[in-house]
Amino acid sequence: MMKDNWAPPEQPQNSSLTFDDTSIETASNWGAVRSALVAEVLRRQDRLRVRGQVCGESMLPALWPGEVVKIESCSLDELRPGEIVLAQRDDRLVLHRLVADRGPNGFVLRGDSVRHPDPEYPPDALLGRLVRDDHEKRGSSETSQHARLSAEWWNVKWSRTIGMLFCHCSLARRFALKLHSRRKAWARDLTTPNRTEELAMLHLNSSEAASSEAGAS
């Protein structure tokens, strides 16, 4: 992982982790220990969900640095090519897209905005898949399932196409990251109280209080 600022989960259902979407090695032994602990928790409990924060840029534009995602433990048999999965590589947790069907020796992942796929992972390296919110659950009817699969296919194609643009054009990547950062800042501003209006109201209230006191005297 690129960041080394989280602790092993004490309550896995509400854990806050950091998932790496690059192939950069963890800098410290403590990071390796924490990766191993997370991997062990996900492997031991079926359908366990944990939250994690993405760091790195190799899954642009599907995943952005700082984005919080949900990972659900699953088996390799449940996955389809195109899904984003979490795997363990040595002392790293890697969040990349499954690009090849499983084979006798493992499976292959690749970031959407990198030139080459990762080296093949052994079957036991799989930890889970990225899942969406509850309102995005799969439909039960054949029609809704077909529509969902079609939408997912287009989303994968779109992400890979834009990702390749970012891979070969660093200017486009920097512009997209800067725009994304500004949008996040703008969203934070919308949820932050307007200090100017607050101070103006306090000033108005003070003036009204002063006028009342003057009238009373």
HUGI-V248938 format. One record per pair of residues at least 12 apart in sequence whose ideal C-beta (glycine too) atoms are under 6 Angstrom apart, sorted by the first residue. I is the first residue (numbers start at 1). J is the second residue. If there is no record, write none. Layout:
I_J / I_J
//
This chain:
1_18 / 1_20 / 1_26 / 1_31 / 2_24 / 2_55 / 2_56 / 3_18 / 3_55 / 4_28 / 4_31 / 6_18 / 8_34 / 8_37 / 12_41 / 12_48 / 12_50 / 15_50 / 16_51 / 17_38 / 17_50 / 17_52 / 18_53 / 18_55 / 19_52 / 19_54 / 19_93 / 19_95 / 20_56 / 20_92 / 20_93 / 20_94 / 21_54 / 21_56 / 21_58 / 21_59 / 21_95 / 22_56 / 22_58 / 26_91 / 26_92 / 32_91 / 35_91 / 35_93 / 39_88 / 39_127 / 42_73 / 42_127 / 42_128 / 48_73 / 49_70 / 49_72 / 50_71 / 51_68 / 51_70 / 52_69 / 53_68 / 54_67 / 58_111 / 58_113 / 58_114 / 59_111 / 59_112 / 60_113 / 60_163 / 60_166 / 61_159 / 61_162 / 62_112 / 62_159 / 64_180 / 69_130 / 70_131 / 71_86 / 71_128 / 72_128 / 72_129 / 72_131 / 73_128 / 74_128 / 74_129 / 76_102 / 76_123 / 76_126 / 79_98 / 81_98 / 82_156 / 83_98 / 83_129 / 84_97 / 84_130 / 85_98 / 85_129 / 86_127 / 86_128 / 87_121 / 87_125 / 87_126 / 88_125 / 88_127 / 96_109 / 96_110 / 96_111 / 97_110 / 99_117 / 106_120 / 106_121 / 106_122 / 106_123 / 107_121 / 108_120 / 112_159 / 112_160 / 112_163 / 113_163 / 113_166 / 113_167 / 115_167
//
